[in-house]
Amino acid sequence: MDGIRELKEVLEQGLGWHGARSDVLARLLCALFQVKTVNLAQLATALSGRASLEAHYQRLQRFCRGVELDYATLARLRVSRLPAEAAPWVRTRDRTPWQFGRVDIHLLVRGIVWRGVSWPGLWTVLEQRGNSNTAERIAGLQRCVAIVGPERIAHLLADRECVGRDGLAYLQQRGIGFRIRLKQDTLIAHAPGRPAPAWRRFCDLAPQTPRVLGVRAIGGRPLAGAGLKVAPGDDVIVAGPDSPEQGLADSRVRGSTETLLAGLKSRGLQLEDTPLSDPARLSKRLAVLALAFAWAHRTGVWRCPQQPLRLKKPSAGRRRASFVTASTPSGA
């Protein structure tokens, strides 16, 4: 009950909700930590109180169907749970697809990296198959900058397909740095000679050998580029407004987005258990998961010094469980 009471107080202060609505969301989040799925029938079994299982289920249905969420306010609440001294932050953008039955669902997720994990900020449920369009990219960037503030963003890390030329121009106008992962066929100007696909600039390197290109016309814009051959046929190529060597090093935190997506999906809160495909309803369900993920990770980081996580392989420094898993008694 202490956890529900604390969550309720945070939600009331951060969202401006009345007590009854905050109480339902607090209980829903605590149930998520126990059953680790978005399936309402299973969540109902974990709700506390004297009401019947059917009554709990109907209460969750009414909440999910009737409550309108302000996603910008929810994002500000999550950002407020991050320690202020951790700013400026690295922002990430990544697209994740999955298939539910015959329905293809695509999410464009924007996050903030803290302690090796990308916290969910805002997202877009893409109604078309494939990438977002220019208008969606620019609108998403503007919403995120308004919530976090440009002075609190160290740089943006994303794939080129998640930003686009107009998006890069917007970032440069606002003075926000970026590290863009390039496709293998992105054209890079050579001197002398015509532009050629990026992979040709790195095909002669030995594995794990970096190469700095300096400022070149990359994808039609003057950017500083650098690359690293991971394995034959697998190159990491990064471009940004300056510091290509640092940009290559910064790109390593891109895996934080994969950690977030795994935590929201099959290795964590089971977002794929939802039968929803309508963008509005799916966004609402994702908003609840985003709060749960942020709260669990923050709690796990707090608990770790008190109950250190055991290492799976001491020589490699790999933990048996993540900070998110450590937030529950079973993960301690």
N, C-alpha and C positions, 0 to 999 in steps of 0.2 A: 504493500500500500504506500510506502514512503516514495517509491519510484513513481507511482502514478501521481501522487500529490506534487512532487517536484516537477514532473513533466507538465502537469496542468498549470502550475504557476508560470512556467516559462512560456507556454502557449498563450495564456491570457495576456501576459505582458507584451509578447512579440507580435501577436496577431490581433489583439484587441477584441477577442471573442468573449462571450459570456460564459459563465461557469459550466453550464450543461454541455455546450458544444465542445469546450476544451476538455471536459471530462471524457467524452466519447472518444476524441482523438487520442488522448493520453492512454486510455485503456486499449485502444486499437494498436498503438505503437508497442505497448508492453506485450500484447498478445503476439505481435509479429516477432518479437525477440524470442518468444517461446516456441512457436510452431514453424517459423521461418518459411512462410508461404503467404501469398496474397489471396488464396482461396478463402472466401468469406465463411463457408461452412466450417472449415477447419479453424479459422480464427475465432468463430463463435464459441468453440469448445474451450478456449483459453481465457475467455472474459470472466472476470470475477463478479460476484453478486448473487443474489438469491433468485433472480429471474430464470425462467426456463431456457433451454438451449434454443428453442424456436424464437423466443422473445429476443435473445441476444442476436440471433441471425437477422431478424427483422430490423433491429436497431441499427446494425451495421449497414443493411441495405438502404435504410432511410438516410443515413449519413452520407453514403457514397452517391446516392441519387439526388439528394436535395441540397447539399451544402455547396455553395459557390466558393471557389478558392482564388485568392489573389496570389498568383505565382511570384510576382516581384516581391511582395511582402514576405512570403515564405522563403525566398532566396535570401533576403536581408536577415531573416531570423537565423538561417543556417550560417551565414557569414559572421554574424555576431557571436557565434559559439566558437569561432576560431580565435586563438590568442592574438592580440594586437601586435605583439612583437614579432610575429611570424611574417608580417607584410614587409616589403611588397611580395606578392605571390606570382607564381607561374600559372597562367590560365591555359586550359586545354580545350580543344574542340575535336570531337571524333564522332563518326557515324557507326551505328551498330544495326545490323539487320537480323531478323529471325523470322521463322515461318510458323504460324499457328494454323494447322490444318492446311487449307489452300490459300490462306491470307498471308501476304508478305507485309511485314511491318518494319519500318525504318525509323530510327531515332537519331537525331543530331543532338548530342549531349555536350554541354559546356560545363567545365568544372574548374576548381581551384586546387592546386597541388599543395598538400600539407602532410608531412611525415610519410612521404612516399606513396600517398593515395590521393586521387583526384576526388575532391568533394563535389557532389552534384550541385550545379548552380541553376541554370535554365536549360530547357530542351525544346526541341521542335519535333512533333510527330509528322514525318513527311508522308504526305498522301500519295505521292508518286514514287515509282520505283527508281532508285538511284540517288543522285546527289540533290542537294538543295539548290534553289535558284539564287540569283544575285540579290533580289529583294529580301529573301529570307535571311541570307548571310549578313547583309548590312543591318537589318532590323535586329537580329540576334546580337551582333556586336554592340550596337547602340544600347540595347537593354542591359547587357552585362556591364558595360562601362558606367552606365548611370547608377547601377546598384553598388558596384565595388569602388568606383572612382579611378580615373586614369593614373593618379599618383600612387595607387596601391597595387598596380600591376607591373611586375618586373618585365614580363614579355608573354606573348601568346605562342603556344606550341600547337601546331596543327598540321594536317596534310593539306597540300595545295588545293585539293578538290573541296575542302571544307571552308575555304576562304575566298579564293578567286581574286582576279586583278583589282576589281573595285574595292574589295575588302582590304587588300593590302594598301591601297591608296588611302582608305579611311584611317587605318592604323597609323600610317606615316603622318597624316594631317594632325592626328591627336597626340603625336609624339610617343606612341606605344611601340615598344620593340616587339619583334616576332622572330620565330624560328619555324620555317616552313619545310616540311618533308616533301621532296620533289619526286615526281614519277620518273621512272627510268627513261622515258622518252621525251622529257622536257628539253626543249631546245636551249642550248648554252652557246653563246657566241665564242668562237675561237679566234685567236690572233696569231698568224693570218688565217684566212679561210672563212667559209660560211658556217653558220650555226649548225651544230650537230647534236644528236641525242646525248643526254647527260651520261648514260652508261659508258659511252666511249671514252670519257675523261678518266674513268677509273678501272677499265677492264684490264689494264696491264699491272695493277697493283697486287702485291702479295696480301693474303688475308690479314686483317687487323692493321693494315697500313693506311694512315690518313693522307689526304692531299688537300691543300688549300689552294683555291682558284683565285682568290681576290675578287674585286668588283668586276662583274661581267654583265652583259645583257642576258638575263635569265628569264625565260618565258616572256620576253618583251619588256622587262623592267631592269634597271641597274641595281643589282643586288650582289652581296658578298656570298660566295659559295664555298663549301667544303664537303668532302665525302670520305667515306670509309668503306672498304670492302670487308664484309663480314665473312663471306664464303664465296666460292665461285658462283657467279650469277646472282648474288645477293649483295647489293650496295645500299648503304645509308647515305643519302645526299640531302644536305640541308642548305637553305639560303636564308639570308636575313639582311637588314640594312647595314650591319657592320659586324666586326669581330667574328669572322667565320670559324676560327678555332674554337672560341667559346660557344658558338652556336652548335657546333658538332657535339660538344660535351653536354650542353643543355638538353639536347634532343634525347638523351638517355632516359629522362624522366617520363617519356611518352608512355612507358609501360604502366604508369600510374592510372591512366585512363582504362587500360585493360583490367586493372585490379578493381576499379569502380564497377565496370560493366559486369565482371564476374560476380562481384558482391550483390549486384542487383538481380542477376539472372541465376543460372543453374548452380553456381557454387555458393549462393548466399540466400537472398530473400525470395527467390523463385518467381520473378516477374513473369516468366513464361507460363506460370500456372493460370494466369488470367485468361478467360475466354474473350476478353474485350478486344475489339479492333477499331471501334469508333475513336477518332483522334481525341475528342474532348474527354470522353470517359477514361481513355487510357492515360491521358495526361494527369487526370485527377488521381488515379491509382499510383502513378509514378511519383506524384508529389508526396504521398504518404510514405512511400519507400525511401525517397530522398531524405526525409526527416529521420526515419529510422536508421538509415545508413550513417548519417552525420552524427546522430546521438550515440550510436554504438561505437563508432570509431573514436570519438572524443572520450568516451568512457573507458575504452580499451587502453588508450594512451595514458590516461590517468591511473589505471590499475596496474599497468605494466611495471613501474618501479617498485610497487608494493608486492606484487606477485610476478616476478620475472618469467617471461615465456621460455620454456625449454627449447633447446636447439635440436633440430632433426639431425643435422650434421655439424658438430662443433667446428670442424675444420673449414667448412664453407660459410658458417654463420647463419644458416637458414633456420627459421623458427618453425616449430611444429604447428603453430596457429598464428593467425593474423591478429592485429589489434582489434579488429571488429569481432572476431571470435572470442577474444579475451574479455569482451565486455559482458559475457554471460558466464554463470557459474560453471557450465560444462566446458568452457574454453580456458579456464584459469589454469 
